[in-house]
């Protein structure tokens, strides 16, 4: 079963007929790099044994996330993708990614 989220919202279903998602709750504005807290980790499960570096926790628009992913992939010199609100970079590039994010004033954990 896929964990695909269409709008990034944690809500799946509401029994309240008057329920409306607040527009402010959705990522309509990207926070500055100093306000971001990104988690960098490595994973190889469910990826046919291939190692990937994951960057999670970005708060902002999808286009800004795509741009950050493109910059990180270019810096590491490898491929990857942006899916479900996380950046996936092929290979173990945790140190490169952390150093690039810190140099560009992102908060990293």
matplotlib code that plots the C-alpha trace (Angstrom):
import matplotlib.pyplot as plt

x = [0.0, 1.3, 1.9, 1.3, -0.1, -1.8, -1.7, 0.8, -2.0, -2.0, -5.8, -7.2, -10.8, -13.2, -16.7, -17.5, -19.5, -18.4, -14.7, -12.4, -8.6, -7.2, -5.3, -2.6, -2.0, -1.0, 2.6, 1.7, 4.9, 8.5, 10.3, 13.7, 16.7, 17.5, 13.9, 14.1, 15.0, 16.0, 16.8, 19.5, 19.6, 20.6, 18.2, 18.5, 15.3, 12.7, 15.1, 16.4, 19.6, 20.5, 21.6, 20.0, 20.3, 17.1, 16.4, 13.1, 11.4, 11.4, 8.5, 7.5, 6.2, 6.7, 8.6, 11.1, 11.5, 12.2, 14.8, 16.6, 16.6, 18.1, 20.8, 21.7, 21.8, 24.1, 26.4, 26.7, 27.0, 24.4, 20.8, 17.7, 14.2, 11.7, 8.7, 6.2, 7.9, 11.3, 14.5, 16.0, 19.6, 21.2, 24.1, 25.5, 26.1, 25.2, 28.3, 28.2, 24.6, 25.0, 28.0, 26.1, 23.0, 25.0, 27.0, 23.7, 22.4, 19.9, 19.3, 20.4, 19.8]
y = [0.0, 3.4, 6.2, 8.8, 12.1, 14.3, 17.6, 16.9, 17.1, 14.7, 14.4, 11.5, 11.7, 13.7, 12.8, 16.4, 17.7, 21.3, 20.5, 22.7, 22.7, 26.1, 27.6, 28.7, 25.1, 24.1, 25.1, 28.3, 30.1, 28.9, 29.6, 31.1, 28.7, 29.9, 28.8, 25.4, 22.2, 19.5, 15.8, 14.1, 10.3, 7.2, 4.4, 1.2, -0.6, -1.2, 0.1, -3.2, -2.9, 0.5, 3.2, 6.6, 9.8, 11.3, 15.0, 15.5, 18.3, 21.0, 23.5, 25.4, 25.1, 22.1, 24.2, 25.4, 21.8, 20.8, 23.6, 22.6, 18.9, 20.0, 22.0, 19.1, 16.6, 18.9, 19.4, 15.7, 14.9, 12.2, 11.5, 11.4, 12.7, 14.6, 12.6, 12.9, 16.0, 14.5, 14.7, 11.4, 11.4, 8.2, 7.0, 7.8, 11.5, 12.5, 14.5, 16.4, 17.2, 18.4, 20.6, 22.2, 22.8, 24.3, 26.5, 27.8, 28.5, 25.7, 24.0, 20.4, 17.5]
z = [0.0, -1.0, 1.6, -1.0, 0.2, -2.3, -0.4, 2.4, 5.0, 7.9, 7.7, 5.8, 6.5, 8.7, 9.8, 10.4, 7.4, 8.1, 8.3, 6.2, 6.0, 6.9, 4.0, 6.5, 7.6, 4.1, 3.1, 1.3, 2.3, 2.6, 5.9, 5.7, 5.9, 9.5, 10.6, 9.0, 10.9, 8.4, 9.4, 7.3, 7.5, 5.5, 4.5, 2.6, 3.6, 0.9, -1.8, -3.1, -1.0, -2.5, 0.0, -0.2, 1.8, 3.0, 3.9, 5.8, 7.6, 4.9, 5.5, 2.4, -1.1, -3.3, -5.9, -3.2, -2.1, -5.7, -6.0, -2.8, -4.0, -7.3, -5.6, -3.2, -6.1, -8.1, -5.1, -4.5, -8.2, -8.1, -8.9, -6.7, -6.5, -4.4, -3.2, -0.4, 1.1, 1.3, -0.8, -1.8, -2.9, -4.3, -2.2, 1.3, 1.1, 4.7, 5.4, 2.0, 2.5, 6.1, 5.2, 2.3, 4.4, 7.2, 4.8, 3.5, 7.0, 7.3, 10.7, 10.5, 12.9]

ax = plt.figure().add_subplot(projection="3d")
ax.plot(x, y, z, "-o")
ax.set_aspect("equal")
plt.show()
